[in-house]
């Protein structure tokens, strides 16, 4: 697992097309005799391990997921297997892929005792491209011949939990995401005579502030919403009023109800502010990934198994969900399951570690055996 992880780390690929990554992973799985199903559209693929139980269609099917894509980040970590191609496994997906190969090897050795079937989901395009959704649409959940009964995912984090500690929570564990964009168009002119123009900048600023007021006044603080404007564009010179001004914001929600509500409120709010100031507007709300919601029963199994394997001190409950998003949400919308985290920082203190997605994020591959053991035991028990 360590050798595979470091090979993947040194040769990261971005997006839905990961030909070299898939080739390496398929080569590692080839001796196991799994049922492989590849895609012609992306580099995602599945591998099915058959247990010894009742006929197909009557046995339990468990899905385990690993995402394989990297990020378009230049790595700044000085390790012998450092990436040199301008991309980086800054989110730990190289670990996820390597430990799922390890799980496949463990369970293949135990297939005579494995009651049900296991679907290994090797996914491209997790980083904002919705590769999991594409796999679901392509029949992922029925690839074993009957519907998946439960799904599990494990994600490496450099922060939040100490190295080797598993953490998570039932119900919502990750936020849903969306992008809100607004463009206000008026009439440009000289900055010295604003009354001869229709200046889009002050109304756009009003819209940005109005969004913050809307969040605090229209949403329950115990079901939070986050709207962060990260981009603002307007003008080319300090003495010129531009024709238009625009912004883009990320939106994070922790319930499907609020995801719908924020769209229903924010779009007309901005449109009416523009109209009230004599401007035209283009406002779009583009949904990203839905909220990741853990099934309480399946999460309880993860907590039990982690405690039995590693001891109670190696599992902690998250008090609050994280405001990150992950497209395993599309799987967990369809079947019960659980998505949890394992601390994997090289630092003994995760509070001082560089976070996932940082060009200085550094993951410790010493966690690979325990991660593989946890997922293998979950699949073994759940498939019974």
C-alpha positions in Angstrom: 0.0 0.0 0.0 2.8 2.4 0.8 4.5 1.7 -2.5 1.3 2.2 -4.4 0.4 5.4 -2.5 3.8 7.0 -3.2 3.7 6.0 -6.8 0.3 7.7 -7.1 1.5 10.7 -5.2 4.5 11.2 -7.5 2.2 11.0 -10.6 -1.0 12.8 -9.8 -3.7 13.3 -12.3 -6.6 15.8 -12.2 -10.2 15.6 -13.2 -12.3 12.8 -14.7 -9.5 11.5 -17.0 -6.9 9.7 -15.0 -5.4 7.1 -17.4 -2.1 6.4 -15.6 -3.8 6.3 -12.2 -6.4 3.8 -13.4 -3.7 1.7 -15.1 -1.7 1.5 -11.9 -4.7 0.6 -9.7 -5.9 -2.0 -12.2 -2.5 -3.6 -12.2 -2.5 -3.8 -8.4 -5.9 -5.5 -8.5 -5.3 -7.8 -11.4 -4.1 -10.8 -9.4 -7.3 -10.8 -7.2 -9.7 -12.0 -9.9 -12.3 -9.4 -9.3 -15.1 -8.5 -11.7 -13.9 -5.2 -13.2 -16.2 -2.8 -15.0 -14.6 0.3 -16.5 -16.1 3.4 -18.1 -15.4 4.8 -21.6 -16.4 8.3 -20.5 -14.2 8.7 -17.4 -11.4 6.8 -15.6 -13.8 5.6 -12.8 -14.3 1.9 -12.4 -15.7 -0.7 -10.1 -14.4 -4.0 -8.9 -16.7 -6.6 -7.5 -15.6 -9.3 -5.0 -18.1 -12.2 -4.7 -18.6 -13.8 -1.4 -19.7 -17.4 -0.7 -23.2 -16.7 0.5 -26.7 -17.2 -1.0 -27.3 -16.7 -4.8 -26.7 -13.3 -6.3 -29.7 -11.2 -5.7 -30.3 -12.6 -2.3 -27.1 -11.7 -0.5 -26.0 -8.4 1.0 -23.9 -6.0 -1.1 -21.6 -3.6 0.5 -19.9 -0.7 -1.3 -16.6 0.9 -0.4 -15.4 4.0 -2.0 -12.1 5.7 -2.9 -11.6 8.8 -4.9 -8.5 8.9 -7.1 -8.1 12.5 -8.5 -5.6 15.1 -7.4 -5.7 18.9 -7.4 -4.1 21.5 -9.8 -1.7 22.6 -7.1 2.1 22.8 -7.2 3.4 20.7 -4.3 5.6 22.5 -1.8 6.3 19.4 0.4 9.9 18.2 0.1 9.5 14.4 0.1 11.4 11.8 -2.1 8.1 11.0 -3.9 7.2 14.7 -4.5 5.0 15.5 -7.5 6.8 17.4 -10.3 4.0 17.7 -12.9 2.2 20.7 -11.4 -0.6 18.7 -9.7 -0.7 17.4 -6.2 -2.5 14.8 -4.1 -3.2 17.6 -1.5 -6.5 16.0 -0.3 -5.3 12.5 0.5 -6.9 10.7 -2.4 -3.7 8.8 -3.0 -4.1 7.3 0.4 -7.8 6.5 -0.2 -6.9 4.6 -3.4 -4.0 2.7 -1.9 -5.9 1.6 1.2 -8.9 0.5 -0.8 -6.6 -1.7 -2.9 -5.4 -3.1 0.5 -9.0 -3.8 1.5 -9.5 -5.7 -1.7 -6.5 -7.9 -1.0 -7.6 -8.5 2.6 -11.1 -9.5 1.6 -9.9 -11.6 -1.3 -7.9 -13.7 1.1 -11.0 -14.1 3.2 -13.5 -14.7 0.4 -14.2 -18.2 1.6 -15.6 -16.6 4.8 -17.2 -13.6 3.2 -21.0 -14.0 3.1 -22.0 -11.2 0.7 -20.5 -9.2 -2.2 -18.3 -6.1 -2.0 -18.3 -3.4 -4.6 -15.0 -1.4 -4.7 -15.8 2.0 -6.1 -12.7 3.7 -7.6 -13.8 7.2 -8.6 -12.4 10.0 -10.7 -13.4 13.6 -10.5 -14.4 14.1 -6.9 -12.9 17.6 -6.8 -15.9 19.6 -8.0 -16.7 17.5 -11.0 -19.3 15.1 -9.5 -17.6 11.8 -10.6 -19.7 9.9 -8.0 -22.9 11.3 -9.5 -21.8 10.1 -12.9 -21.1 6.6 -11.5 -24.5 6.4 -9.8 -26.2 7.4 -13.1 -24.1 4.7 -14.9 -25.5 2.0 -12.6 -23.0 1.9 -9.8 -25.4 0.8 -7.2 -26.6 -2.2 -9.2 -23.3 -3.3 -10.6 -23.2 -6.5 -8.5 -26.5 -7.7 -9.8 -28.6 -6.5 -6.9 -28.9 -3.2 -5.1 -26.1 -2.1 -2.7 -27.4 -2.4 0.8 -24.8 -0.2 2.5 -22.0 2.1 1.6 -18.9 3.3 3.5 -16.2 5.9 2.8 -13.1 6.9 4.8 -11.3 10.2 4.2 -7.8 11.3 5.4 -7.6 14.6 7.1 -4.5 16.5 8.3 -6.5 18.5 10.7 -9.5 17.9 13.0 -8.2 14.5 14.4 -4.8 13.2 15.6 -3.0 10.7 13.4 -4.8 7.3 13.4 -7.9 8.6 15.2 -11.3 8.0 13.4 -13.9 10.7 13.8 -17.4 11.4 12.5 -21.0 11.9 13.5 -24.4 10.6 12.6 -26.8 12.5 10.4 -25.3 15.5 8.4 -21.5 15.4 8.5 -20.6 17.6 5.5 -22.3 20.6 4.1 -23.9 21.0 0.7 -22.5 23.6 -1.7 -23.6 25.9 -4.4 -22.2 28.9 -6.3 -24.2 32.2 -6.4 -23.2 34.7 -9.1 -24.6 38.1 -9.8 -23.9 40.7 -12.5 -25.4 44.2 -12.4 -25.3 46.2 -15.6 -25.9 50.0 -15.8 -24.3 52.8 -17.8 -20.7 53.7 -17.5 -19.2 57.1 -17.5 -16.8 59.5 -15.9 -16.2 59.2 -12.2 -16.4 62.9 -11.8 -20.0 63.0 -13.0 -21.8 60.0 -11.6 -25.2 61.5 -12.1 -24.7 61.1 -15.8 -24.2 57.3 -15.4 -26.0 54.4 -13.8 -23.3 53.2 -11.4 -23.5 49.4 -10.8 -20.9 49.3 -8.0 -22.9 50.7 -5.0 -26.0 48.5 -5.7 -23.8 45.5 -6.0 -22.2 46.3 -2.7 -25.7 46.7 -1.2 -26.5 43.2 -2.6 -23.5 41.7 -1.0 -24.3 43.2 2.4 -28.0 42.3 2.0 -27.0 38.6 1.6 -25.3 38.7 5.0 -28.3 40.3 6.6 -30.6 37.7 5.0 -28.5 34.8 6.4 -28.8 36.2 10.0 -32.5 37.1 9.8 -34.1 34.5 7.6 -32.4 31.3 8.7 -32.4 29.4 12.0 -28.9 29.6 13.6 -29.1 26.0 14.6 -29.4 25.0 10.9 -26.7 27.4 9.6 -26.1 28.8 6.2 -22.8 30.3 5.0 -22.6 32.8 2.1 -19.1 33.9 1.4 -18.4 36.3 -1.5 -14.9 35.3 -2.7 -14.8 37.2 -6.0 -15.8 40.8 -6.9 -15.0 42.3 -10.3 -15.7 45.9 -11.5 -14.0 48.7 -13.3 -10.6 49.3 -14.9 -9.6 52.7 -13.5 -10.3 54.7 -10.4 -12.0 57.6 -12.3 -14.2 55.5 -14.6 -17.6 54.2 -13.7 -17.9 50.8 -15.4 -20.9 49.5 -17.3 -21.2 46.4 -15.0 -20.0 44.9 -11.8 -20.2 41.3 -10.7 -19.5 38.9 -7.8 -19.4 35.2 -7.1 -20.1 33.5 -3.8 -19.8 30.1 -2.3 -22.9 28.9 -0.4 -22.8 26.2 2.2 -25.9 24.5 3.8 -26.5 21.7 6.2 -30.0 20.7 5.1 -31.7 20.2 1.8 -34.5 22.5 3.0 -32.1 25.4 3.5 -30.4 24.7 0.2 -33.7 25.2 -1.5 -34.6 28.2 0.7 -31.4 30.1 0.1 -31.9 29.9 -3.7 -35.5 31.0 -3.4 -34.5 34.0 -1.3 -31.2 35.2 -2.7 -31.9 35.3 -6.4 -35.0 37.6 -6.2 -33.3 39.7 -3.5 -30.4 40.6 -5.8 -32.7 41.0 -8.8 -34.9 43.5 -7.0 -31.9 45.5 -5.6 -30.7 45.9 -9.2 -34.1 46.8 -10.5 -34.6 49.4 -7.7 -31.4 51.1 -8.8 -32.2 51.2 -12.5 -29.9 48.3 -13.4 -30.4 45.1 -15.2 -29.2 41.9 -13.6 -28.0 38.3 -14.3 -28.3 36.2 -11.2 -27.6 32.5 -11.2 -27.6 29.9 -8.4 -25.7 26.7 -9.4 -26.1 23.8 -7.0 -22.9 21.9 -6.2 -22.8 18.7 -4.1 -25.7 17.9 -1.7 -25.2 17.5 2.0 -23.5 14.3 3.1 -25.8 12.6 5.5 -24.8 9.5 7.6 -27.3 6.8 8.4 -27.5 6.5 12.2 -27.4 2.7 12.2 -24.5 2.4 9.7 -22.6 5.1 11.6 -23.1 3.2 14.8 -21.5 0.1 13.2 -18.4 2.2 12.2 -18.1 3.5 15.8 -18.4 -0.1 17.2 -15.9 -1.6 14.7 -13.4 1.3 15.2 -13.6 0.9 19.0 -13.1 -2.8 18.9 -10.2 -2.7 16.4 -8.3 0.3 17.9 -9.7 1.0 21.3 -12.1 3.6 22.4 -9.5 6.4 22.5 -9.1 6.0 18.7 -12.6 7.1 17.9 -14.0 10.5 18.6 -17.4 12.0 17.9 -17.5 15.3 15.9 -19.6 17.8 17.7 -20.5 19.6 14.5 -20.5 18.9 10.8 -17.7 20.2 8.6 -18.4 22.9 6.0 -16.6 20.9 3.3 -18.5 19.0 0.6 -17.9 15.6 -1.0 -19.8 13.9 -3.8 -20.1 10.6 -1.9 -23.3 12.4 -0.9 -24.9 11.2 -4.1 -24.3 7.6 -3.0 -25.6 8.2 0.5 -28.7 9.8 -0.9 -29.6 6.4 -2.5 -28.4 3.9 0.1 -27.8 3.9 3.8 -24.1 4.3 4.8 -21.5 6.3 6.6 -18.7 8.6 5.7 -16.0 9.2 8.4 -12.5 10.6 8.7 -9.1 9.4 9.9 -6.4 11.8 11.1 -3.4 11.4 8.8 -1.1 14.3 9.5 2.7 13.9 9.9 2.4 16.4 12.7 1.7 15.1 16.2 -0.6 18.1 16.7 -3.3 18.4 14.0 -4.1 22.0 15.1 -0.7 23.0 13.7 -0.9 21.0 10.5 -1.4 22.4 7.0 -5.0 21.6 6.0 -6.1 19.5 3.1 -5.8 21.3 -0.2 -2.8 23.2 1.0 0.3 22.9 -1.2 2.1 22.2 2.1 -0.3 19.5 3.2 1.6 16.4 4.3 0.0 13.0 4.9 1.5 10.1 6.9 1.1 6.8 5.1 1.6 4.9 8.4 -2.2 5.1 8.7 -2.7 2.9 5.7 -2.9 -0.5 7.5 -5.4 0.7 10.1 -7.5 2.4 7.4 -7.6 -0.8 5.4 -8.4 -2.9 8.5 -11.3 -0.7 9.4 -12.9 -0.8 6.0 -12.3 -4.5 5.5 -13.9 -5.3 8.9 -16.9 -3.1 8.1 -17.5 -4.8 4.8 -17.0 -8.3 6.3 -19.5 -7.7 9.1 -22.1 -5.7 7.0 -22.1 -8.3 4.2 -23.0 -11.1 6.7 
